[in-house]
């Protein structure tokens, strides 16, 4: 996942590296273990095919959960893995009584944006801490 994202955002790496070195911005995309409330891993033919997680975050309205680290291996794209992962995290969010799921993706991930829109997510204003990443696209799905 990390290698693919670095490739997609290659021309923005200097900006991201500067942000990572800035103590005030370092926490922009850090996921702390105690924030994670659910992790889904998909397998195909006995091999990991994708993953997704939900986390609680400070500053979100009561009960909202954030979708983090959704990724499907390139060889498994187009096979329904992303839809299955999304369904699993949405079911988990409902079981945790979350009113909505929010997420952040980027402008170099049109495939992700199309998936989320197809599955009922809509764009919302960029929320903290992602306003530091000018290329962010934030979305929500009311459950």
C-alpha positions as CSV (number, residue, x, y, z in Angstrom):
1,X,0.0,0.0,0.0
2,X,2.7,2.4,1.0
3,X,4.7,1.9,-2.2
4,X,1.6,2.4,-4.4
5,X,0.7,5.6,-2.6
6,X,4.2,7.0,-2.9
7,X,4.1,6.2,-6.6
8,X,0.8,8.0,-7.1
9,X,1.8,11.0,-5.1
10,X,5.5,11.1,-6.3
11,X,5.4,14.8,-7.2
12,X,4.1,15.6,-3.7
13,X,6.6,13.6,-1.7
14,X,8.7,16.6,-0.8
15,X,5.7,18.3,0.7
16,X,4.7,15.2,2.6
17,X,8.3,14.6,3.9
18,X,8.4,18.2,5.1
19,X,5.1,17.7,6.9
20,X,6.4,14.5,8.5
21,X,9.5,16.3,9.8
22,X,7.3,19.1,11.3
23,X,6.3,18.2,14.9
24,X,3.0,20.2,14.5
25,X,2.1,18.2,11.4
26,X,3.6,14.8,12.2
27,X,0.4,13.4,13.6
28,X,-1.6,14.1,10.5
29,X,-2.1,10.5,9.5
30,X,-0.9,8.5,12.5
31,X,-3.3,5.8,13.7
32,X,-2.8,5.0,17.3
33,X,-3.6,1.4,18.3
34,X,-6.0,2.3,21.0
35,X,-8.2,4.2,18.4
36,X,-8.7,1.2,16.3
37,X,-12.1,-0.5,16.9
38,X,-12.3,-2.9,14.0
39,X,-10.0,-4.5,11.4
40,X,-11.1,-6.5,8.3
41,X,-8.7,-8.6,6.3
42,X,-9.8,-10.3,3.0
43,X,-8.2,-13.4,1.7
44,X,-8.3,-15.0,-1.8
45,X,-6.8,-18.4,-2.5
46,X,-5.3,-18.4,1.0
47,X,-3.4,-15.1,0.4
48,X,-4.1,-11.7,1.9
49,X,-6.1,-9.7,-0.7
50,X,-7.0,-6.5,1.2
51,X,-7.6,-4.8,4.5
52,X,-9.5,-2.0,6.1
53,X,-9.9,-0.5,9.6
54,X,-12.2,1.7,11.6
55,X,-11.1,4.0,14.3
56,X,-12.5,6.5,16.8
57,X,-10.9,9.8,16.6
58,X,-10.7,12.8,18.9
59,X,-12.7,15.8,17.6
60,X,-15.3,13.7,15.7
61,X,-18.9,14.1,16.6
62,X,-20.1,11.4,19.1
63,X,-20.0,8.0,17.7
64,X,-18.6,8.7,14.2
65,X,-16.0,6.3,13.0
66,X,-13.3,6.9,10.4
67,X,-12.4,4.3,7.7
68,X,-8.6,4.0,7.5
69,X,-6.1,2.1,5.5
70,X,-8.6,0.5,3.0
71,X,-6.5,-1.2,0.4
72,X,-6.9,-4.1,-2.1
73,X,-3.9,-5.8,-3.7
74,X,-3.6,-4.8,-7.4
75,X,-4.0,-8.4,-8.5
76,X,-7.4,-8.7,-6.7
77,X,-8.9,-5.4,-7.9
78,X,-12.2,-5.8,-9.8
79,X,-13.0,-9.0,-8.0
80,X,-15.4,-7.7,-5.3
81,X,-12.8,-7.5,-2.5
82,X,-13.2,-3.8,-2.0
83,X,-17.0,-4.0,-1.8
84,X,-16.8,-6.9,0.6
85,X,-14.3,-5.0,2.9
86,X,-16.5,-1.9,2.8
87,X,-19.6,-4.0,3.7
88,X,-17.8,-5.6,6.6
89,X,-16.6,-2.2,8.1
90,X,-20.1,-0.7,7.6
91,X,-21.7,-3.7,9.4
92,X,-19.1,-3.3,12.2
93,X,-19.9,0.4,12.4
94,X,-23.6,-0.3,12.7
95,X,-23.0,-2.9,15.4
96,X,-21.1,-0.2,17.3
97,X,-24.0,2.2,16.8
98,X,-22.0,4.7,14.8
99,X,-24.2,7.2,13.1
100,X,-21.8,7.6,10.1
101,X,-18.5,6.7,8.7
102,X,-16.1,9.4,7.5
103,X,-13.0,8.9,5.4
104,X,-10.1,10.7,3.7
105,X,-8.7,9.8,0.3
106,X,-6.7,11.8,-2.2
107,X,-7.2,13.3,-5.6
108,X,-4.8,10.7,-7.2
109,X,-7.2,7.9,-6.2
110,X,-10.1,8.3,-8.6
111,X,-10.8,4.6,-8.4
112,X,-11.3,4.8,-4.6
113,X,-13.6,7.9,-5.0
114,X,-15.7,6.1,-7.6
115,X,-16.1,3.1,-5.3
116,X,-17.1,5.2,-2.3
117,X,-19.6,7.2,-4.4
118,X,-21.1,4.1,-5.9
119,X,-21.5,2.7,-2.4
120,X,-23.4,5.8,-1.1
121,X,-20.6,8.0,0.3
122,X,-20.8,11.7,-0.4
123,X,-18.1,14.5,-0.3
124,X,-17.9,16.6,2.8
125,X,-15.5,19.5,3.7
126,X,-11.9,18.4,4.5
127,X,-11.8,17.6,8.2
128,X,-8.8,17.7,10.6
129,X,-6.1,16.7,10.5
130,X,-6.3,16.3,6.7
131,X,-6.7,20.0,5.9
132,X,-2.9,20.0,5.9
133,X,-3.0,17.7,2.9
134,X,-4.2,20.0,0.1
135,X,-5.1,17.1,-2.2
136,X,-7.5,15.5,0.3
137,X,-11.0,14.4,-0.5
138,X,-13.2,13.7,2.5
139,X,-16.4,11.7,2.4
140,X,-19.1,10.4,4.7
141,X,-21.8,7.8,4.7
142,X,-24.7,8.2,7.1
143,X,-25.6,4.8,8.5
